């Protein structure tokens, strides 16, 4: 479909040139041709997963110059589908189809693009199913539930040539692009360390007790590639993040992905050579949260570069003056960068430059949407058309997500990890058992 569209556009462009310089030989006006070209370049988009990130897609999909049509809203919960349609009706003047099963959406040859905003355990499988069916995919962070899935996404992108972009939207923030470029051009000398942080005051969560499947929920399809287990109270609606490793990736995958991505971007590092973690559950010790809620992780990279992760899920103390961001240290200065902009300091600690974002993007509040999300999705659309370079390839997304997985594996094995800095693989055989996961029969990876 993509090649035929581009071929048509080229031919139509030539015909339009003929009209301009050689009369009406084709029988259509230039204006009519412009409409045809526009329709032929249009992308048909489906969204799977209509939860808290839905708000991030209203603007980029409804923008006239995005030239996309929303053809499906898909979710395993009926009330999410109905609510999603109602919410989108404020931004578009047509009705997309509602669908329960992502596989049916992917099978529709009319769909060009899948926006994959499902829970973590669906991110990579939903993406590879879509790519194998000829779709381009925008997949929310983290792009994988385990390290092997990240490798698979990189492999299938290279094999099939489709655009895959992770929702690490700060890569499209104008202020972040600006200051990272300054860092790479020597504004703070040689950058050697980045401290990425996240501070939130998440409260108590319910115990995951056995319960009837909620009305309207397709529990079997929610589980998808994960091995089957009985339903437990409140699992489907966000708390799957904290109920073990079956569906979620803890706070590292949930939020560290963003800040660790900025840190890795700034330091221009790829795979670490050593990972050490101190993490534990420190708050509401008797509630349903089964993972750590506090983590301090250190990633050491070749060239004596270091990234530290300071994650506090349930303590709202703003150690660095904000609820999330990254501090980059260089031999001749420092930079503080977050979703609101940046501040650049010289070695003496004097601020020499700052830039504040004019937009608004959620920090730790649940939900999604804002100017950088819009820019990131639009960049994805334009990359599909060949009009823009991707602000972040899936190769970058997978490498940043791997840091989250390595931190989780270090916590789960209670070991510091020695890493092969050429490919990110763990040198410990026991820890490498967590490189992949068990899949429900019939849902195994394709590669």
C-alpha positions in Angstrom: 0.0 0.0 0.0 2.8 2.4 1.0 4.7 1.9 -2.3 1.6 2.2 -4.5 0.6 5.4 -2.7 4.1 7.0 -3.1 4.2 5.9 -6.8 0.8 7.5 -7.3 1.9 10.7 -5.6 4.9 10.9 -7.9 2.8 10.3 -11.0 0.2 12.8 -9.9 2.9 15.3 -9.2 4.2 14.9 -12.7 0.7 15.2 -14.1 0.1 18.3 -12.1 3.3 19.8 -13.6 1.9 18.9 -17.0 -1.3 20.8 -16.2 0.6 23.8 -15.0 2.8 24.0 -18.0 1.0 22.1 -20.7 -2.7 22.6 -20.3 -5.5 20.4 -19.2 -4.4 17.2 -20.9 -5.5 15.0 -18.1 -9.0 16.5 -17.8 -8.6 17.4 -14.1 -7.8 20.8 -12.6 -4.7 21.3 -10.4 -7.0 21.8 -7.5 -8.7 18.4 -8.1 -5.3 16.8 -8.4 -4.3 18.3 -5.0 -7.4 16.7 -3.4 -6.6 13.3 -4.9 -2.9 13.6 -3.8 -4.0 14.6 -0.3 -6.4 11.6 0.0 -3.8 9.2 -1.3 -1.3 10.4 1.3 -3.9 10.0 4.1 -3.0 7.5 6.8 -5.7 5.3 8.3 -5.1 5.0 12.0 -6.3 2.6 14.6 -5.8 3.1 18.4 -5.6 0.0 20.6 -5.9 0.7 24.3 -8.2 3.6 25.3 -7.1 4.3 28.8 -5.2 7.1 30.3 -3.0 7.9 27.3 -6.0 8.5 25.0 -5.8 12.2 25.5 -2.4 12.3 23.9 -3.9 11.4 20.5 -6.8 13.9 20.2 -4.8 16.8 18.8 -2.3 15.0 16.5 -5.2 12.9 14.9 -7.6 15.8 14.6 -5.1 18.3 13.2 -6.0 19.0 9.6 -2.4 19.0 8.4 -1.8 15.5 10.0 -4.0 14.2 7.1 -5.0 11.1 9.0 -8.4 9.3 9.6 -9.2 7.5 12.8 -10.8 4.2 11.6 -10.8 2.1 14.8 -11.0 2.6 18.5 -10.1 -0.8 20.1 -10.2 -1.9 23.7 -11.0 -5.1 25.6 -13.3 -3.2 28.0 -16.7 -2.1 26.5 -17.0 1.1 28.6 -13.5 2.2 27.5 -14.6 1.8 23.8 -17.8 3.8 24.4 -16.0 6.5 26.4 -13.3 6.8 23.8 -15.8 7.4 21.1 -17.6 10.0 23.1 -14.3 11.8 23.9 -13.1 11.8 20.3 -16.4 13.1 19.1 -15.3 16.5 20.4 -12.4 16.5 18.0 -13.5 14.8 14.9 -16.8 14.9 12.9 -17.0 11.2 11.9 -17.3 8.0 13.8 -14.5 5.4 13.9 -15.4 1.7 14.3 -15.4 0.2 17.8 -13.6 -3.1 18.1 -12.8 -5.4 21.0 -10.1 -7.6 19.4 -6.8 -6.0 18.3 -6.2 -8.9 16.0 -9.2 -8.0 13.9 -8.0 -4.4 13.6 -4.5 -5.6 12.5 -6.1 -7.9 9.9 -7.9 -5.0 8.2 -5.8 -4.1 5.2 -7.3 -0.6 5.2 -5.4 0.2 8.4 -2.0 1.8 7.8 -1.0 2.7 11.3 -1.5 1.2 14.8 -1.2 3.3 17.9 -0.5 0.7 20.5 -1.4 2.1 24.0 -2.2 -1.3 25.6 -0.8 -2.6 28.9 3.0 -3.4 28.9 2.7 -7.1 28.2 0.9 -6.2 24.9 3.3 -3.6 23.7 5.8 -5.8 21.8 3.4 -8.6 20.7 0.8 -6.1 19.5 3.6 -4.2 17.6 5.1 -7.3 15.9 1.7 -8.6 14.9 1.0 -5.2 13.3 4.3 -5.0 11.5 4.0 -8.5 10.2 0.6 -7.4 8.8 2.2 -4.4 7.0 1.4 -1.6 9.5 3.5 1.1 11.0 3.4 1.3 14.8 3.5 4.0 17.4 4.0 2.0 20.6 3.8 3.6 24.1 6.6 3.1 26.5 8.0 0.8 27.5 8.3 -0.8 24.1 8.7 -4.2 25.6 7.9 -6.3 28.7 11.3 -8.0 28.7 14.7 -7.5 27.0 14.2 -10.1 24.3 11.0 -8.4 23.1 13.0 -5.2 22.5 15.5 -7.1 20.4 12.7 -8.6 18.4 11.2 -5.2 17.6 14.6 -3.9 16.4 15.0 -7.1 14.2 11.5 -6.9 12.6 11.9 -3.2 11.9 15.1 -3.9 10.0 13.6 -6.8 8.2 10.3 -5.2 7.2 11.2 -1.6 7.0 8.1 -0.2 8.8 8.3 2.8 11.0 8.2 1.9 14.7 8.3 4.7 17.2 8.1 4.5 21.0 6.2 7.1 23.0 9.3 8.7 24.5 7.8 12.0 23.6 10.5 14.2 25.3 12.6 13.4 22.2 10.3 15.8 20.4 10.3 18.5 23.0 11.9 21.6 21.4 13.7 22.7 24.5 15.1 19.2 25.1 16.3 18.9 21.5 17.9 22.4 21.9 19.8 21.7 25.1 20.9 18.2 24.1 22.4 19.6 21.0 24.2 22.2 23.1 25.5 19.4 25.3 26.7 17.4 22.3 28.4 20.6 21.0 30.4 21.1 24.2 28.3 23.5 26.2 29.2 21.8 29.5 32.5 20.3 28.4 32.6 16.5 28.4 29.3 15.1 29.9 30.1 12.2 32.3 27.1 11.7 34.6 23.4 12.0 34.5 20.9 11.7 37.4 17.4 10.8 36.2 14.7 11.0 38.8 10.9 10.6 39.4 9.0 11.5 42.5 5.3 10.7 43.1 3.0 10.2 46.1 1.1 7.2 44.9 -1.2 5.9 47.6 -2.3 2.5 48.9 -3.5 0.0 46.3 -6.1 -2.8 46.9 -5.1 -6.4 47.6 -5.5 -8.4 44.3 -8.2 -10.7 45.6 -10.1 -13.2 43.5 -13.2 -11.5 41.9 -15.7 -11.9 39.1 -14.6 -10.5 35.7 -16.0 -7.0 35.4 -19.0 -6.6 33.1 -17.8 -5.7 29.6 -14.2 -6.9 30.0 -12.7 -9.5 27.8 -10.3 -10.9 30.4 -8.9 -13.6 28.1 -8.0 -11.0 25.5 -6.6 -8.6 28.1 -4.1 -11.4 29.1 -3.3 -12.0 25.4 0.3 -13.2 25.2 0.6 -13.7 29.0 0.0 -17.2 30.5 -3.6 -17.4 31.8 -4.6 -16.8 35.4 -7.9 -16.1 37.2 -9.1 -12.5 37.5 -8.3 -10.6 40.6 -10.0 -7.4 41.8 -9.0 -4.1 40.1 -6.3 -5.7 38.0 -7.4 -4.5 34.6 -7.5 -0.8 35.5 -4.0 0.4 36.0 -3.1 -1.6 39.1 -1.7 -4.4 36.8 1.4 -2.1 37.0 2.0 -3.2 40.6 0.6 -6.7 40.8 3.8 -8.7 40.0 5.7 -9.2 36.8 3.0 -10.9 34.8 1.7 -7.8 33.0 3.8 -4.8 34.2 7.4 -3.6 34.4 7.2 -1.7 37.7 8.0 2.0 38.0 11.2 1.6 36.0 9.2 0.6 32.9 6.4 2.9 33.7 8.3 6.1 34.2 12.0 5.7 34.4 11.9 4.9 30.7 11.4 8.6 29.9 14.1 10.1 32.1 16.7 7.3 31.4 16.1 7.9 27.7 17.0 11.6 28.1 20.0 10.7 30.2 21.3 8.2 27.6 20.5 10.7 24.8 22.6 13.4 26.6 25.6 11.1 27.4 25.5 9.4 23.9 25.8 6.0 25.5 24.3 2.7 24.3 24.7 -0.5 26.5 26.0 -0.4 30.1 28.8 -2.7 31.4 27.6 -2.8 35.0 24.3 -2.3 36.8 23.8 -2.1 40.5 20.5 -1.5 42.3 19.1 -0.9 45.8 15.4 -1.2 45.8 12.6 -2.2 48.1 8.9 -1.7 49.0 9.1 1.0 51.7 5.5 2.2 52.0 2.1 0.7 52.9 3.8 -2.6 53.5 0.5 -4.6 53.8 -1.2 -3.3 50.6 -1.4 -5.0 47.2 1.7 -3.5 45.7 4.1 -6.5 45.2 7.1 -4.7 43.7 9.6 -2.1 44.9 8.3 1.4 45.2 11.7 3.0 45.9 14.8 2.4 43.7 18.3 3.7 43.4 20.1 2.3 40.4 23.5 2.9 38.9 24.4 2.1 35.3 28.1 2.3 34.4 29.0 2.7 30.7 32.2 2.5 28.7 34.2 5.7 28.8 33.6 6.1 32.5 30.1 7.5 32.0 27.4 7.0 34.6 23.6 7.2 34.7 21.9 7.1 38.1 18.1 6.5 38.6 16.4 7.9 41.7 12.9 6.6 41.7 10.5 7.3 44.5 6.9 6.2 43.7 5.3 6.9 47.0 7.3 9.7 48.6 6.5 13.2 47.2 9.6 14.9 48.5 11.1 16.8 45.5 14.7 16.1 46.0 15.8 18.0 42.8 13.1 20.7 43.0 10.7 19.0 40.6 8.7 15.8 40.3 10.7 14.4 37.3 13.6 15.3 35.2 17.3 14.8 34.5 20.5 16.5 35.7 23.5 16.2 33.4 27.0 16.9 34.7 29.9 17.8 32.5 33.6 18.7 33.0 32.7 22.4 32.6 29.1 22.8 33.7 25.8 21.2 34.3 22.3 21.1 32.8 18.9 20.5 34.5 16.2 19.4 32.0 12.6 18.4 32.4 9.3 18.7 30.6 9.1 22.4 31.4 12.4 23.3 29.7 16.0 23.5 30.9 18.6 25.5 32.9 22.3 25.5 31.9 24.9 26.3 34.6 28.7 26.9 34.3 31.2 25.0 36.5 30.9 27.6 39.3 27.2 26.9 39.5 26.0 30.1 37.9 23.0 29.8 35.6 24.1 31.1 32.2 21.1 30.1 30.1 17.5 28.9 30.5 14.5 28.1 28.3 11.0 27.4 29.5 8.5 25.5 27.5 5.4 27.3 26.4 3.4 24.1 26.3 2.1 21.7 28.9 2.9 18.1 29.3 1.8 16.0 32.2 4.5 15.4 34.8 3.4 12.7 37.4 -0.4 13.2 36.9 -2.2 10.2 35.5 -3.3 10.8 32.0 -1.7 12.0 28.8 -1.4 14.7 26.3 0.4 17.9 25.6 2.5 19.7 23.0 5.4 17.3 23.0 3.2 14.3 22.7 1.5 16.0 19.7 4.8 16.8 18.1 6.1 13.2 18.7 3.0 11.6 17.1 3.1 14.1 14.2 6.8 13.4 13.7 5.9 9.7 13.5 3.2 10.4 10.8 5.6 12.5 8.8 8.4 9.9 9.1 6.0 7.3 7.5 5.6 9.7 4.6 9.3 10.2 4.3 8.9 13.9 5.1 10.8 14.0 8.4 13.5 12.0 10.2 12.3 10.1 13.2 13.0 11.9 16.4 13.5 8.5 18.0 13.9 5.2 16.3 12.8 1.9 17.9 16.5 1.1 18.2 16.9 4.0 20.6 13.6 3.2 22.3 14.7 -0.4 22.9 18.1 0.6 24.3 16.6 3.0 26.8 13.9 0.5 27.8 16.6 -2.2 28.3 18.0 -0.1 31.2 14.7 -0.4 33.0 14.7 -4.2 32.4 18.2 -4.5 33.7 17.3 -2.6 36.8 14.3 -4.8 37.4 16.4 -8.0 36.8 19.0 -6.8 39.2 16.3 -6.2 41.8 14.6 -9.6 41.2 17.9 -11.6 41.4 19.3 -9.4 44.2 22.6 -9.2 42.2 24.7 -6.5 40.7 25.0 -7.4 37.0 28.0 -7.5 34.7 26.8 -6.6 31.2 28.3 -7.1 27.7 28.5 -3.5 26.5 28.3 -4.7 22.9 24.8 -6.0 23.0 23.4 -5.4 26.6 23.3 -9.1 27.5 23.8 -10.1 31.1 26.9 -12.3 31.8 25.1 -14.1 34.7 23.3 -17.3 33.5 20.7 -17.1 36.3 19.9 -13.5 35.6 19.7 -14.2 31.8 16.7 -16.5 32.6 14.7 -13.3 32.9 15.8 -12.1 29.5 12.5 -13.3 28.1 9.3 -14.7 29.5 6.8 -17.6 29.2 4.1 -17.0 26.7 0.6 -18.4 26.4 0.5 -21.2 23.8 -0.1 -19.7 20.4 1.2 -16.3 21.3 5.0 -17.0 21.1 7.2 -14.4 19.4 7.7 -14.8 15.6 11.5 -14.7 15.7 
